[in-house]
Amino acid sequence: MTTTTNAAKPAAGRRSVARTLFGTGAGNAVEWYDWAVYATFASFISTQLFSPADPSSAFLMTLAIFAVGFVARPVGGFLFGMIGDKFGRKASMTLSVALASLGSLAIALTPSYATIGAGASALLVTARLVQGLAHGGELPSAQTYLSEMAPAERRGLWSSLIYVSGTTGILFGTLLGAVLSTVLTVEQMQGFGWRIPFALGALFGFVALLMRSRMEESAVFESGQKNPGSTQAGKPRPLADMARHWRQALQVIGLTVGLTVVYYVWGVSTPAYAINVLGVDAKGALWAGVAANIVFLLVLPLWGRLSDKIGRRPVLLISSAGAIACYFPASALLQDSALQLAVSMSLMLVFIGGFASIGPAVYAELFPTSVRTIGVAVPYAICVAAFGGTAAYLQAGFETWFGDAGRSYFGFYAIAMLLFTVITILTLKETRGKDLSS
């Protein structure tokens, strides 16, 4: 029997490769932008969509809704995972970016608390749940698609596009926040400035939707559809397939738990934490976030390429151990200066980048074609919802509840999650160069 591997379609050439990379990257960037820009502008959202009577409580409630949005991610992972494994990776990716943009538009148009009272908070929750559904399906679908389209010998490098594009989206959102904070007054930012990023997110999503509609389907998926006897891709049975691969699902959770906590803290929410808890100037904190994410962006493909040379496990172990070793020094460095914020974030993101760059390839290499999307999507979304979605809230909450000791308590929590990841890495077989067509 002849099968089409992930190197097949030597690509309808460079044009096909360009459509794959740009379509995947653009849609992923938009979804990450939509998702993370909420954390970037949380301090402004809290003043407009919640009661102004208690600013500290309003900010914690804004972060709590950030966590609530993650609740929908496992459901989105299951739904879009089924779509991806039954109808194709392209269909799942196209629908997810459309839904995310719809949620962003809803946030941009939500009336203020002064206008409709608690209804503003309710609309915000609804919009974040919609985005949660979309993001729960986007990342696993995009990871699976890109890993299947990549040449086996360069899969680590190609997989780094997921976080490169995602970070580009986050970086643009952070940069936009820094620019708006520079050119607008605090009153203008609270009045209308914070809505601008969400309106732009809806517009960018429409562009990404057009790009994805022109992409080709994964050759690995199409091969499975033509040869259902070999991969069972033609007749997916989500629950039964997932049950058969429960060990891999647990490995996805174990691999993700440490990364999602430290990433959402150091890559997304720390500027908002520095503004609201440490008293760092908003403009300086946002520019510090821009600088740190540029560093992250630069190291991602380097880690990905290294994994194609020395293997996945060594890179995962080096980066995880580095994140553990640097966590408390980076946290101690973070005080009330924007420069300290930039340095501490950059230090952590260098090591977080090692895992983030090749995670998509590692996840894809764990599962067969027939269950690859949903097999990654559900456990990944559950883990991110439980641990990534609560990271920003706990980071700020620990310091509020326990004072100066709260930062250390949260640090021990984050390191414990990273140790779970290290233990899981030790259970993995080396999968560099694995054929994904089976």
Secondary structure, 3 states (H helix, E strand, C coil): CCCCCCCCCCCCCHHHHHHHHHHHHHHHHHHHHHHHHHHHCHHHHHHHCCCCCCHHHHHHHHHHHHHHHHHCHHHHHHHHHHHHHHCCHHHHHHHHHHHHHHHHHHHHHCCCHHHHCHHHHHHHHHHHHHHHHHHHHHHHHHHHHHHHHCCHHHHHHHHHHHHHHHHHHHHHHHHHHHHHHHHCCHHHHHHCHHHHHHHHHHHHHHHHHHHHHCCCCCHHHHHHHHCHHHHCCCCCCHHHHHHHCHHHHHHHHHHHHHHHHHHHHHHHHHHHHHHHCCCCCHHHHHHHHHHHHHHHHHHHHHHHHHHHHHCHHHHHHHHHHHHHHHHHHHHHHCCCCHHHHHHHHHHHHHHHHHHHHHHHHHHHHHCCHHHHHHHHHHHHHHHHHHHHHHHHHHHHHHHHHHCCHHHHHHHHHHHHHHHHHHHHHCCCCCCCCCCCCC
